[in-house]
Amino acid sequence: MRILTSVLALSLAAAFAAPALAGDTPKTQAECAKMIDMIWDDATKTCVAPKR
């Protein structure tokens, strides 16, 4: 039971920490243009990795 609780606690911590750590994605088209491996998607107004 303790193992299950530990696994649940760690997975919840990872789920909440991941978006906070991934906050460095460009929010504007100008910022996206400065990124090497990213392109601006006009349909969604977001900076995304190109499909290969």
mmCIF file of the N, C-alpha and C atoms, coordinates in Angstrom:
data_MODEL
# 
_entry.id   MODEL 
# 
loop_
_atom_site.group_PDB 
_atom_site.id 
_atom_site.type_symbol 
_atom_site.label_atom_id 
_atom_site.label_alt_id 
_atom_site.label_comp_id 
_atom_site.label_asym_id 
_atom_site.label_entity_id 
_atom_site.label_seq_id 
_atom_site.pdbx_PDB_ins_code 
_atom_site.Cartn_x 
_atom_site.Cartn_y 
_atom_site.Cartn_z 
_atom_site.occupancy 
_atom_site.B_iso_or_equiv 
_atom_site.pdbx_formal_charge 
_atom_site.auth_seq_id 
_atom_site.auth_comp_id 
_atom_site.auth_asym_id 
_atom_site.auth_atom_id 
_atom_site.pdbx_PDB_model_num 
ATOM 1   N N  . MET A 1 1  ? 0.822  -1.191 0.000   1.00 0.00 ? 1  MET A N  1 
ATOM 2   C CA . MET A 1 1  ? 0.000  0.000  0.000   1.00 0.00 ? 1  MET A CA 1 
ATOM 3   C C  . MET A 1 1  ? 0.867  1.258  0.000   1.00 0.00 ? 1  MET A C  1 
ATOM 4   N N  . ARG A 1 2  ? 1.975  1.222  0.708   1.00 0.00 ? 2  ARG A N  1 
ATOM 5   C CA . ARG A 1 2  ? 2.863  2.394  0.739   1.00 0.00 ? 2  ARG A CA 1 
ATOM 6   C C  . ARG A 1 2  ? 3.506  2.633  -0.622  1.00 0.00 ? 2  ARG A C  1 
ATOM 7   N N  . ILE A 1 3  ? 3.806  1.560  -1.325  1.00 0.00 ? 3  ILE A N  1 
ATOM 8   C CA . ILE A 1 3  ? 4.405  1.704  -2.646  1.00 0.00 ? 3  ILE A CA 1 
ATOM 9   C C  . ILE A 1 3  ? 3.409  2.368  -3.588  1.00 0.00 ? 3  ILE A C  1 
ATOM 10  N N  . LEU A 1 4  ? 2.169  1.946  -3.537  1.00 0.00 ? 4  LEU A N  1 
ATOM 11  C CA . LEU A 1 4  ? 1.141  2.534  -4.385  1.00 0.00 ? 4  LEU A CA 1 
ATOM 12  C C  . LEU A 1 4  ? 0.957  4.026  -4.076  1.00 0.00 ? 4  LEU A C  1 
ATOM 13  N N  . THR A 1 5  ? 0.966  4.375  -2.820  1.00 0.00 ? 5  THR A N  1 
ATOM 14  C CA . THR A 1 5  ? 0.837  5.772  -2.416  1.00 0.00 ? 5  THR A CA 1 
ATOM 15  C C  . THR A 1 5  ? 2.037  6.585  -2.887  1.00 0.00 ? 5  THR A C  1 
ATOM 16  N N  . SER A 1 6  ? 3.213  6.011  -2.786  1.00 0.00 ? 6  SER A N  1 
ATOM 17  C CA . SER A 1 6  ? 4.421  6.702  -3.241  1.00 0.00 ? 6  SER A CA 1 
ATOM 18  C C  . SER A 1 6  ? 4.403  6.926  -4.747  1.00 0.00 ? 6  SER A C  1 
ATOM 19  N N  . VAL A 1 7  ? 3.990  5.923  -5.482  1.00 0.00 ? 7  VAL A N  1 
ATOM 20  C CA . VAL A 1 7  ? 3.917  6.046  -6.941  1.00 0.00 ? 7  VAL A CA 1 
ATOM 21  C C  . VAL A 1 7  ? 2.890  7.098  -7.325  1.00 0.00 ? 7  VAL A C  1 
ATOM 22  N N  . LEU A 1 8  ? 1.756  7.112  -6.661  1.00 0.00 ? 8  LEU A N  1 
ATOM 23  C CA . LEU A 1 8  ? 0.728  8.101  -6.943  1.00 0.00 ? 8  LEU A CA 1 
ATOM 24  C C  . LEU A 1 8  ? 1.221  9.519  -6.634  1.00 0.00 ? 8  LEU A C  1 
ATOM 25  N N  . ALA A 1 9  ? 1.902  9.683  -5.519  1.00 0.00 ? 9  ALA A N  1 
ATOM 26  C CA . ALA A 1 9  ? 2.423  10.997 -5.140  1.00 0.00 ? 9  ALA A CA 1 
ATOM 27  C C  . ALA A 1 9  ? 3.473  11.480 -6.141  1.00 0.00 ? 9  ALA A C  1 
ATOM 28  N N  . LEU A 1 10 ? 4.354  10.608 -6.575  1.00 0.00 ? 10 LEU A N  1 
ATOM 29  C CA . LEU A 1 10 ? 5.379  10.987 -7.543  1.00 0.00 ? 10 LEU A CA 1 
ATOM 30  C C  . LEU A 1 10 ? 4.777  11.325 -8.908  1.00 0.00 ? 10 LEU A C  1 
ATOM 31  N N  . SER A 1 11 ? 3.772  10.582 -9.317  1.00 0.00 ? 11 SER A N  1 
ATOM 32  C CA . SER A 1 11 ? 3.161  10.865 -10.615 1.00 0.00 ? 11 SER A CA 1 
ATOM 33  C C  . SER A 1 11 ? 2.397  12.188 -10.580 1.00 0.00 ? 11 SER A C  1 
ATOM 34  N N  . LEU A 1 12 ? 1.752  12.490 -9.475  1.00 0.00 ? 12 LEU A N  1 
ATOM 35  C CA . LEU A 1 12 ? 1.076  13.782 -9.357  1.00 0.00 ? 12 LEU A CA 1 
ATOM 36  C C  . LEU A 1 12 ? 2.077  14.931 -9.341  1.00 0.00 ? 12 LEU A C  1 
ATOM 37  N N  . ALA A 1 13 ? 3.188  14.740 -8.660  1.00 0.00 ? 13 ALA A N  1 
ATOM 38  C CA . ALA A 1 13 ? 4.219  15.778 -8.625  1.00 0.00 ? 13 ALA A CA 1 
ATOM 39  C C  . ALA A 1 13 ? 4.788  16.019 -10.029 1.00 0.00 ? 13 ALA A C  1 
ATOM 40  N N  . ALA A 1 14 ? 5.011  14.954 -10.764 1.00 0.00 ? 14 ALA A N  1 
ATOM 41  C CA . ALA A 1 14 ? 5.534  15.097 -12.129 1.00 0.00 ? 14 ALA A CA 1 
ATOM 42  C C  . ALA A 1 14 ? 4.512  15.768 -13.045 1.00 0.00 ? 14 ALA A C  1 
ATOM 43  N N  . ALA A 1 15 ? 3.236  15.445 -12.864 1.00 0.00 ? 15 ALA A N  1 
ATOM 44  C CA . ALA A 1 15 ? 2.193  16.031 -13.701 1.00 0.00 ? 15 ALA A CA 1 
ATOM 45  C C  . ALA A 1 15 ? 2.076  17.539 -13.484 1.00 0.00 ? 15 ALA A C  1 
ATOM 46  N N  . PHE A 1 16 ? 2.260  17.994 -12.252 1.00 0.00 ? 16 PHE A N  1 
ATOM 47  C CA . PHE A 1 16 ? 2.161  19.423 -11.980 1.00 0.00 ? 16 PHE A CA 1 
ATOM 48  C C  . PHE A 1 16 ? 3.466  20.160 -12.259 1.00 0.00 ? 16 PHE A C  1 
ATOM 49  N N  . ALA A 1 17 ? 4.583  19.480 -12.203 1.00 0.00 ? 17 ALA A N  1 
ATOM 50  C CA . ALA A 1 17 ? 5.876  20.129 -12.429 1.00 0.00 ? 17 ALA A CA 1 
ATOM 51  C C  . ALA A 1 17 ? 6.183  20.279 -13.917 1.00 0.00 ? 17 ALA A C  1 
ATOM 52  N N  . ALA A 1 18 ? 5.721  19.373 -14.743 1.00 0.00 ? 18 ALA A N  1 
ATOM 53  C CA . ALA A 1 18 ? 6.050  19.399 -16.167 1.00 0.00 ? 18 ALA A CA 1 
ATOM 54  C C  . ALA A 1 18 ? 5.624  20.694 -16.855 1.00 0.00 ? 18 ALA A C  1 
ATOM 55  N N  . PRO A 1 19 ? 4.399  21.172 -16.689 1.00 0.00 ? 19 PRO A N  1 
ATOM 56  C CA . PRO A 1 19 ? 4.042  22.430 -17.361 1.00 0.00 ? 19 PRO A CA 1 
ATOM 57  C C  . PRO A 1 19 ? 4.838  23.630 -16.852 1.00 0.00 ? 19 PRO A C  1 
ATOM 58  N N  . ALA A 1 20 ? 5.195  23.622 -15.600 1.00 0.00 ? 20 ALA A N  1 
ATOM 59  C CA . ALA A 1 20 ? 5.973  24.730 -15.051 1.00 0.00 ? 20 ALA A CA 1 
ATOM 60  C C  . ALA A 1 20 ? 7.372  24.761 -15.646 1.00 0.00 ? 20 ALA A C  1 
ATOM 61  N N  . LEU A 1 21 ? 7.931  23.616 -15.896 1.00 0.00 ? 21 LEU A N  1 
ATOM 62  C CA . LEU A 1 21 ? 9.278  23.542 -16.460 1.00 0.00 ? 21 LEU A CA 1 
ATOM 63  C C  . LEU A 1 21 ? 9.276  23.762 -17.971 1.00 0.00 ? 21 LEU A C  1 
ATOM 64  N N  . ALA A 1 22 ? 8.149  23.564 -18.615 1.00 0.00 ? 22 ALA A N  1 
ATOM 65  C CA . ALA A 1 22 ? 8.065  23.716 -20.063 1.00 0.00 ? 22 ALA A CA 1 
ATOM 66  C C  . ALA A 1 22 ? 7.597  25.103 -20.472 1.00 0.00 ? 22 ALA A C  1 
ATOM 67  N N  . GLY A 1 23 ? 7.699  26.061 -19.604 1.00 0.00 ? 23 GLY A N  1 
ATOM 68  C CA . GLY A 1 23 ? 7.201  27.398 -19.876 1.00 0.00 ? 23 GLY A CA 1 
ATOM 69  C C  . GLY A 1 23 ? 8.082  28.244 -20.765 1.00 0.00 ? 23 GLY A C  1 
ATOM 70  N N  . ASP A 1 24 ? 9.118  27.683 -21.355 1.00 0.00 ? 24 ASP A N  1 
ATOM 71  C CA . ASP A 1 24 ? 10.028 28.470 -22.172 1.00 0.00 ? 24 ASP A CA 1 
ATOM 72  C C  . ASP A 1 24 ? 9.683  28.458 -23.653 1.00 0.00 ? 24 ASP A C  1 
ATOM 73  N N  . THR A 1 25 ? 8.504  27.993 -24.036 1.00 0.00 ? 25 THR A N  1 
ATOM 74  C CA . THR A 1 25 ? 8.121  27.999 -25.440 1.00 0.00 ? 25 THR A CA 1 
ATOM 75  C C  . THR A 1 25 ? 7.721  29.402 -25.860 1.00 0.00 ? 25 THR A C  1 
ATOM 76  N N  . PRO A 1 26 ? 8.087  29.821 -27.060 1.00 0.00 ? 26 PRO A N  1 
ATOM 77  C CA . PRO A 1 26 ? 7.764  31.169 -27.531 1.00 0.00 ? 26 PRO A CA 1 
ATOM 78  C C  . PRO A 1 26 ? 6.254  31.378 -27.632 1.00 0.00 ? 26 PRO A C  1 
ATOM 79  N N  . LYS A 1 27 ? 5.801  32.576 -27.268 1.00 0.00 ? 27 LYS A N  1 
ATOM 80  C CA . LYS A 1 27 ? 4.375  32.895 -27.279 1.00 0.00 ? 27 LYS A CA 1 
ATOM 81  C C  . LYS A 1 27 ? 3.974  33.786 -28.452 1.00 0.00 ? 27 LYS A C  1 
ATOM 82  N N  . THR A 1 28 ? 4.948  34.401 -29.106 1.00 0.00 ? 28 THR A N  1 
ATOM 83  C CA . THR A 1 28 ? 4.634  35.288 -30.221 1.00 0.00 ? 28 THR A CA 1 
ATOM 84  C C  . THR A 1 28 ? 5.353  34.819 -31.482 1.00 0.00 ? 28 THR A C  1 
ATOM 85  N N  . GLN A 1 29 ? 4.894  35.325 -32.617 1.00 0.00 ? 29 GLN A N  1 
ATOM 86  C CA . GLN A 1 29 ? 5.506  34.947 -33.881 1.00 0.00 ? 29 GLN A CA 1 
ATOM 87  C C  . GLN A 1 29 ? 6.947  35.451 -33.974 1.00 0.00 ? 29 GLN A C  1 
ATOM 88  N N  . ALA A 1 30 ? 7.221  36.609 -33.406 1.00 0.00 ? 30 ALA A N  1 
ATOM 89  C CA . ALA A 1 30 ? 8.586  37.151 -33.425 1.00 0.00 ? 30 ALA A CA 1 
ATOM 90  C C  . ALA A 1 30 ? 9.528  36.290 -32.592 1.00 0.00 ? 30 ALA A C  1 
ATOM 91  N N  . GLU A 1 31 ? 9.083  35.845 -31.432 1.00 0.00 ? 31 GLU A N  1 
ATOM 92  C CA . GLU A 1 31 ? 9.915  34.967 -30.606 1.00 0.00 ? 31 GLU A CA 1 
ATOM 93  C C  . GLU A 1 31 ? 10.130 33.627 -31.300 1.00 0.00 ? 31 GLU A C  1 
ATOM 94  N N  . CYS A 1 32 ? 9.100  33.139 -31.976 1.00 0.00 ? 32 CYS A N  1 
ATOM 95  C CA . CYS A 1 32 ? 9.201  31.856 -32.673 1.00 0.00 ? 32 CYS A CA 1 
ATOM 96  C C  . CYS A 1 32 ? 10.196 31.932 -33.827 1.00 0.00 ? 32 CYS A C  1 
ATOM 97  N N  . ALA A 1 33 ? 10.255 33.077 -34.492 1.00 0.00 ? 33 ALA A N  1 
ATOM 98  C CA . ALA A 1 33 ? 11.171 33.241 -35.617 1.00 0.00 ? 33 ALA A CA 1 
ATOM 99  C C  . ALA A 1 33 ? 12.630 33.132 -35.177 1.00 0.00 ? 33 ALA A C  1 
ATOM 100 N N  . LYS A 1 34 ? 12.908 33.430 -33.927 1.00 0.00 ? 34 LYS A N  1 
ATOM 101 C CA . LYS A 1 34 ? 14.270 33.344 -33.401 1.00 0.00 ? 34 LYS A CA 1 
ATOM 102 C C  . LYS A 1 34 ? 14.687 31.918 -33.059 1.00 0.00 ? 34 LYS A C  1 
ATOM 103 N N  . MET A 1 35 ? 13.710 31.023 -32.935 1.00 0.00 ? 35 MET A N  1 
ATOM 104 C CA . MET A 1 35 ? 14.008 29.630 -32.586 1.00 0.00 ? 35 MET A CA 1 
ATOM 105 C C  . MET A 1 35 ? 14.495 28.884 -33.820 1.00 0.00 ? 35 MET A C  1 
ATOM 106 N N  . ILE A 1 36 ? 15.460 28.002 -33.647 1.00 0.00 ? 36 ILE A N  1 
ATOM 107 C CA . ILE A 1 36 ? 16.060 27.294 -34.776 1.00 0.00 ? 36 ILE A CA 1 
ATOM 108 C C  . ILE A 1 36 ? 15.143 26.187 -35.309 1.00 0.00 ? 36 ILE A C  1 
ATOM 109 N N  . ASP A 1 37 ? 14.641 25.334 -34.434 1.00 0.00 ? 37 ASP A N  1 
ATOM 110 C CA . ASP A 1 37 ? 13.862 24.178 -34.867 1.00 0.00 ? 37 ASP A CA 1 
ATOM 111 C C  . ASP A 1 37 ? 12.370 24.325 -34.615 1.00 0.00 ? 37 ASP A C  1 
ATOM 112 N N  . MET A 1 38 ? 11.836 25.543 -34.729 1.00 0.00 ? 38 MET A N  1 
ATOM 113 C CA . MET A 1 38 ? 10.414 25.773 -34.505 1.00 0.00 ? 38 MET A CA 1 
ATOM 114 C C  . MET A 1 38 ? 9.848  26.612 -35.646 1.00 0.00 ? 38 MET A C  1 
ATOM 115 N N  . ILE A 1 39 ? 8.561  26.407 -35.937 1.00 0.00 ? 39 ILE A N  1 
ATOM 116 C CA . ILE A 1 39 ? 7.878  27.208 -36.950 1.00 0.00 ? 39 ILE A CA 1 
ATOM 117 C C  . ILE A 1 39 ? 6.562  27.724 -36.365 1.00 0.00 ? 39 ILE A C  1 
ATOM 118 N N  . TRP A 1 40 ? 6.088  28.832 -36.893 1.00 0.00 ? 40 TRP A N  1 
ATOM 119 C CA . TRP A 1 40 ? 4.841  29.437 -36.425 1.00 0.00 ? 40 TRP A CA 1 
ATOM 120 C C  . TRP A 1 40 ? 3.673  28.816 -37.183 1.00 0.00 ? 40 TRP A C  1 
ATOM 121 N N  . ASP A 1 41 ? 2.666  28.344 -36.456 1.00 0.00 ? 41 ASP A N  1 
ATOM 122 C CA . ASP A 1 41 ? 1.461  27.775 -37.039 1.00 0.00 ? 41 ASP A CA 1 
ATOM 123 C C  . ASP A 1 41 ? 0.369  28.843 -37.004 1.00 0.00 ? 41 ASP A C  1 
ATOM 124 N N  . ASP A 1 42 ? 0.004  29.373 -38.176 1.00 0.00 ? 42 ASP A N  1 
ATOM 125 C CA . ASP A 1 42 ? -1.000 30.434 -38.247 1.00 0.00 ? 42 ASP A CA 1 
ATOM 126 C C  . ASP A 1 42 ? -2.383 29.955 -37.814 1.00 0.00 ? 42 ASP A C  1 
ATOM 127 N N  . ALA A 1 43 ? -2.685 28.698 -38.049 1.00 0.00 ? 43 ALA A N  1 
ATOM 128 C CA . ALA A 1 43 ? -4.016 28.189 -37.712 1.00 0.00 ? 43 ALA A CA 1 
ATOM 129 C C  . ALA A 1 43 ? -4.259 28.184 -36.200 1.00 0.00 ? 43 ALA A C  1 
ATOM 130 N N  . THR A 1 44 ? -3.239 27.783 -35.438 1.00 0.00 ? 44 THR A N  1 
ATOM 131 C CA . THR A 1 44 ? -3.403 27.700 -33.980 1.00 0.00 ? 44 THR A CA 1 
ATOM 132 C C  . THR A 1 44 ? -2.744 28.847 -33.249 1.00 0.00 ? 44 THR A C  1 
ATOM 133 N N  . LYS A 1 45 ? -2.007 29.691 -33.985 1.00 0.00 ? 45 LYS A N  1 
ATOM 134 C CA . LYS A 1 45 ? -1.290 30.826 -33.393 1.00 0.00 ? 45 LYS A CA 1 
ATOM 135 C C  . LYS A 1 45 ? -0.313 30.369 -32.302 1.00 0.00 ? 45 LYS A C  1 
ATOM 136 N N  . THR A 1 46 ? 0.413  29.289 -32.612 1.00 0.00 ? 46 THR A N  1 
ATOM 137 C CA . THR A 1 46 ? 1.401  28.756 -31.675 1.00 0.00 ? 46 THR A CA 1 
ATOM 138 C C  . THR A 1 46 ? 2.689  28.430 -32.412 1.00 0.00 ? 46 THR A C  1 
ATOM 139 N N  . CYS A 1 47 ? 3.752  28.279 -31.642 1.00 0.00 ? 47 CYS A N  1 
ATOM 140 C CA . CYS A 1 47 ? 5.051  27.898 -32.169 1.00 0.00 ? 47 CYS A CA 1 
ATOM 141 C C  . CYS A 1 47 ? 5.195  26.384 -31.989 1.00 0.00 ? 47 CYS A C  1 
ATOM 142 N N  . VAL A 1 48 ? 5.402  25.663 -33.091 1.00 0.00 ? 48 VAL A N  1 
ATOM 143 C CA . VAL A 1 48 ? 5.433  24.205 -33.042 1.00 0.00 ? 48 VAL A CA 1 
ATOM 144 C C  . VAL A 1 48 ? 6.673  23.684 -33.738 1.00 0.00 ? 48 VAL A C  1 
ATOM 145 N N  . ALA A 1 49 ? 7.009  22.447 -33.431 1.00 0.00 ? 49 ALA A N  1 
ATOM 146 C CA . ALA A 1 49 ? 8.115  21.775 -34.115 1.00 0.00 ? 49 ALA A CA 1 
ATOM 147 C C  . ALA A 1 49 ? 7.625  21.351 -35.499 1.00 0.00 ? 49 ALA A C  1 
ATOM 148 N N  . PRO A 1 50 ? 8.459  21.479 -36.527 1.00 0.00 ? 50 PRO A N  1 
ATOM 149 C CA . PRO A 1 50 ? 8.025  21.077 -37.875 1.00 0.00 ? 50 PRO A CA 1 
ATOM 150 C C  . PRO A 1 50 ? 7.851  19.572 -37.967 1.00 0.00 ? 50 PRO A C  1 
ATOM 151 N N  . LYS A 1 51 ? 6.896  19.159 -38.776 1.00 0.00 ? 51 LYS A N  1 
ATOM 152 C CA . LYS A 1 51 ? 6.662  17.725 -38.982 1.00 0.00 ? 51 LYS A CA 1 
ATOM 153 C C  . LYS A 1 51 ? 7.708  17.205 -39.950 1.00 0.00 ? 51 LYS A C  1 
ATOM 154 N N  . ARG A 1 52 ? 8.305  16.091 -39.585 1.00 0.00 ? 52 ARG A N  1 
ATOM 155 C CA . ARG A 1 52 ? 9.368  15.515 -40.442 1.00 0.00 ? 52 ARG A CA 1 
ATOM 156 C C  . ARG A 1 52 ? 8.968  14.193 -40.970 1.00 0.00 ? 52 ARG A C  1 
# 
